[in-house]
Amino acid sequence: MTGKAATGGRPWGPIHAANPQARRLAEYLRRRVDESGKTLAVLAGEVNLSKSQISVYLGGRLPTQRFVDELIVATVPASLRARRREEAGGLLHEALHPPRGRVGPTAPGATHPAPGHAAGPAAAAELAALQARQIETYDRLTRSLEQQVELRQAADNSAKLVMVLLGMIHRLQERVGTLGRERDRLGSAGARELESAERKLARAQAQEEKAREELRRAEDKRREAEELAARLQERIEALTDELDRLRGDGPSPHDALPGLAGPAPADAPAASDDPEGDDIDAALARAAAVNDSDADTLTRITTELSDPVDAPTPHSARAADPRSSPDPARASVAVPDNFPTSTDVPDHRTLEEVRDAARAAGKTSHAAAVVAYDTLVRRLVEERGPDDRATLVARVDHAHHAYMAGRPETALNIYLSLVDDCRRVLGTGDRITTEARLGLAHVTGTSGQQARARTLYQELVRDCRRTLREDDSFLLEARGGLAHVTGMGDSEAEARDLYAVLAEDAARMLGPHDRNTRAARRGHAHWTGAAGDPQRAHQLYDALATELEAVLGADHPEVRGLWTSAGSWGSRPAR
């Protein structure tokens, strides 16, 4: 039993045993591990040994009686344990007390091979195939770790972009209000001035809609990156286990896996006749570029992850097995643009095809995505069960697209049951639970239930503080949401104070010029003015603009926008 599992599953490394009886014991124990379906990482926790020590014992070295007993308990059903323990105990006794002299008849003049090793060219070929498999698995594990770094970078980009866009939307709402008042004031003035004011107002409203669309994309990508990260972690664990199995009693082939670090994004400005509008356009263009770049990364990793962990390769024993080859008809099927929407039409697509269709629909039409995710959720419930993590993630996406498609009641109903299910299955501290709760609080607030939304945000902030780091993007988003919904509920002074504390904390944890800190400081300045102190709002905007001008330069869009806001509040009388 060298080079592959008894059940035809993941392969094992060669057995280097001191005698034939020790080899039989190692083969027997490997069969128990294969039958259990457990990885060496799981078994390490159950038998209180490291994966490397388990590999050594299963590679032919004589184990202790305790290891044999604990392995039988961990891998064999209770009804068979007594019998298997007796069999393993007998094999261990034979291995520890092998018969003296020659084992079995040997032809005159024949030589004995070294204990635990096969003889001849077959052994050399087998060893070469095993080494090739180790190299191939090591390469795939290295690539998976590189993908993990890329996913972390994409998720981090999306989290930061969400905070920046929230600040931008805040600023645009302010600008729309200012331009609306200016247009009303010019109602009796000349047609030229009125036309200019209306043009600027229409542009600001379009920019606000564009910012909201980029915010939706960034939130979608953050969710997709988290789901991909969970799938990638499963692949990394499977590949790590495969290397442990192939290792035998040699050194671990993944002891020296590379330490990987990710790249960082870039920046760029612009200018013209409506300078603030031009600056906002430039910032939106950069946001779209970051979204596009990360979307490409997620699409590529999704495609790469669609290959199974143990796909046939030239070095694999399964490569020559026609039963393991992918179905050519399925491999050539494109994901249909018009997916079935009626339950009366048989849907012969694979689960992956249904998932890909839902994601594709989400990038083009929220209304189509609602139908596609409804189909995906039903399929996941049928094939994986209602409590599977992938099912819960798909329900989060379903609720999000329902809200974006103008169906807030549908979204609210989905979120209400989803939050309860996530808490029950995943626990309050899980990130999917937190994301569902953020969605519920947001939809509740935008549906006019400000008091209820505020309570939801307060509970969320409390729980996030127990389970997340203070600088976690979810906690910062929850605190920003609480401050915003408080202000929208006619408690401008309290919103000002919440933003003041958030800005102070963000500056302490992330630095005074971090994007999250800047967004919180802008919120503090805005709600200070809205609470009736335009002079103080002017001072806050002025101080932030002065600091950032020294860091980013006078022509940076954000700096110019801050100066505009400072001027706007400076010209308003106190209430």
Secondary structure, DSSP 4 states (H G I P E B T S, - for coil): --SS-TTSSS-------SSHHHHHHHHHHHHHHHHHT--HHHHHHHHTS-HHHHHHHHTTSPPPHHHHHHHHHHHS-GGGHHHHHHHHHHHHHHHHSPPSS--S---TTPPPPPTT---SHHHHHHHHHHHHHHHHHHHHHHHHHHHHHHHHHHHHHHHHHHHHHHHHHHHHHHHHHHHHHHHHHGGGS-HHHHHHHHHHHHHHHHHHHHHHHHHHHHHHHHHHHHHHHHHHHHHHHHHHHHHHHHHTTS--TTTTPPP-------------SSHHHHHHHHHHHHHHHHHHHHHHHHHHHHHHHTS-TT---TTSTTTT-GGGS--HHHHTPPPPSS----TTS-----HHHHHHHHHHHHTT-HHHHHHHHHHHHHHHHHHT-TTSHHHHHHHHHHHHHHHHTT-HHHHHHHHHHHHHHHHHHT-TTSHHHHHHHHHHHHHHHHTT-HHHHHHHHHHHHHHHHHHS-TT-HHHHHHHHHHHHHHHHTT-HHHHHHHHHHHHHHHHHHH-TTSHHHHHHHHHHHHHHHHTT-HHHHHHHHHHHHHHHHHHH-TT-HHHHHHHHHHHHHHTSPP-
